Amino acid sequence: MKVFITGGLRSVGTMVRALGIVDGIGVGSLAAQEPRLAEDILEGRVGGAVRPLALFNNSSGLGVLAAVMQIRQVADGLEPFDLSDPNDVKVLWEVIKGLKRSSEDDGEEVEVVDFPEWTGKVRPYGM
């Protein structure tokens, strides 16, 4: 049986030390923010992953929502927005606030369960 650890590891040093205990490291949400992270680590270009601003620095619903949006951007040929950039986080909050709408039946405010589209600045993947 192989044992992997995922979540919470950001520095290469910590990842390497963990490999003394486990067989592999999962970098799913880190890769949503930085799709080239594994390659950059193996090539020695980075010492760790970018640290998102506090509210998105975990696997909470907000962190998962942001990661799905970032993955969608990459799938669409765009660079993902940056959760460590206060301006991008401000745009993300506006997107999240826009997820509420009124129910057509009774006028109550309801939450729309869907992954929103990014409305901030975009740039082609690889740029």
C-alpha positions as CSV (number, residue, x, y, z in Angstrom):
1,M,0.0,0.0,0.0
2,K,1.2,3.5,-0.8
3,V,0.7,6.4,1.5
4,F,0.3,10.0,0.3
5,I,-0.2,13.2,2.2
6,T,-2.0,16.2,0.9
7,G,-2.9,19.6,2.2
8,G,-0.9,22.1,4.2
9,L,2.6,21.5,2.7
10,R,3.9,24.6,0.9
11,S,7.7,24.6,1.2
12,V,9.9,22.2,-0.8
13,G,11.9,21.4,2.4
14,T,8.8,20.3,4.2
15,M,7.7,18.2,1.2
16,V,11.1,16.5,1.0
17,R,11.1,15.8,4.8
18,A,7.6,14.3,4.5
19,L,8.9,12.0,1.7
20,G,11.0,10.3,4.4
21,I,7.7,9.1,5.9
22,V,5.2,8.9,3.1
23,D,5.3,7.7,-0.6
24,G,4.0,10.9,-2.2
25,I,2.8,14.5,-1.8
26,G,-0.5,15.7,-3.2
27,V,-0.4,19.3,-4.5
28,G,-4.0,19.6,-6.0
29,S,-5.1,23.0,-4.7
30,L,-1.5,24.3,-4.9
31,A,-1.5,23.3,-8.6
32,A,-4.8,25.2,-9.2
33,Q,-3.0,28.4,-8.2
34,E,0.3,27.4,-9.9
35,P,-0.2,24.8,-12.6
36,R,3.5,24.5,-13.2
37,L,4.4,24.0,-9.5
38,A,5.6,20.4,-9.7
39,E,7.8,21.1,-12.7
40,D,9.1,24.3,-11.0
41,I,10.0,22.4,-7.9
42,L,11.7,19.5,-9.8
43,E,13.7,22.1,-11.8
44,G,14.7,24.0,-8.7
45,R,13.1,27.2,-9.8
46,V,11.0,27.7,-6.6
47,G,11.4,26.9,-2.9
48,G,7.7,26.5,-2.3
49,A,4.1,27.4,-3.3
50,V,2.6,30.8,-3.2
51,R,0.7,31.5,0.0
52,P,-2.9,32.7,-0.6
53,L,-4.4,35.4,1.6
54,A,-5.8,34.0,4.8
55,L,-9.4,33.2,3.9
56,F,-8.3,31.1,1.0
57,N,-5.3,29.4,2.7
58,N,-7.1,26.2,3.5
59,S,-9.4,23.6,2.2
60,S,-12.6,25.4,3.3
61,G,-15.5,25.9,0.9
62,L,-14.0,29.2,-0.2
63,G,-10.6,27.5,-1.0
64,V,-12.3,24.8,-3.0
65,L,-14.5,27.3,-4.8
66,A,-11.4,29.4,-5.8
67,A,-9.5,26.2,-6.9
68,V,-12.3,25.1,-9.2
69,M,-12.5,28.5,-10.7
70,Q,-8.7,28.5,-11.3
71,I,-8.8,25.1,-12.8
72,R,-11.6,26.2,-15.1
73,Q,-9.4,29.2,-16.2
74,V,-6.5,26.9,-17.1
75,A,-8.9,24.6,-19.0
76,D,-10.0,27.7,-21.0
77,G,-6.3,28.5,-21.8
78,L,-5.9,31.3,-19.2
79,E,-3.6,31.9,-16.4
80,P,-5.4,31.4,-13.0
81,F,-6.1,34.4,-10.9
82,D,-3.7,35.0,-7.9
83,L,-5.1,34.3,-4.4
84,S,-2.1,36.1,-2.9
85,D,-2.9,39.3,-4.8
86,P,-5.3,41.6,-2.8
87,N,-6.8,43.0,-6.0
88,D,-7.6,39.5,-7.4
89,V,-9.1,38.5,-4.0
90,K,-11.3,41.7,-4.0
91,V,-12.6,40.7,-7.5
92,L,-13.2,37.2,-6.2
93,W,-15.3,38.5,-3.3
94,E,-17.4,40.5,-5.8
95,V,-17.9,37.4,-7.8
96,I,-18.9,35.4,-4.7
97,K,-21.4,38.1,-3.6
98,G,-23.0,38.0,-7.0
99,L,-24.0,34.3,-6.5
100,K,-27.1,35.3,-4.6
101,R,-30.3,36.0,-6.4
102,S,-34.0,36.3,-5.6
103,S,-36.2,33.3,-5.9
104,E,-38.8,33.8,-8.6
105,D,-41.5,32.1,-6.6
106,D,-41.5,34.0,-3.3
107,G,-39.0,36.8,-3.6
108,E,-36.7,35.2,-0.9
109,E,-33.0,35.5,-1.4
110,V,-31.5,32.1,-2.2
111,E,-28.0,31.0,-2.8
112,V,-27.2,29.8,-6.3
113,V,-25.1,26.7,-6.1
114,D,-22.8,26.9,-9.2
115,F,-19.2,27.6,-9.8
116,P,-19.0,31.2,-11.0
117,E,-17.0,32.6,-13.8
118,W,-14.0,34.9,-13.1
119,T,-14.7,38.5,-14.0
120,G,-11.3,40.0,-13.3
121,K,-8.3,40.6,-15.6
122,V,-7.2,37.6,-17.6
123,R,-4.1,36.7,-19.6
124,P,-3.4,33.8,-21.9
125,Y,-1.8,30.7,-20.3
126,G,1.9,30.8,-20.4
127,M,2.1,34.6,-20.5
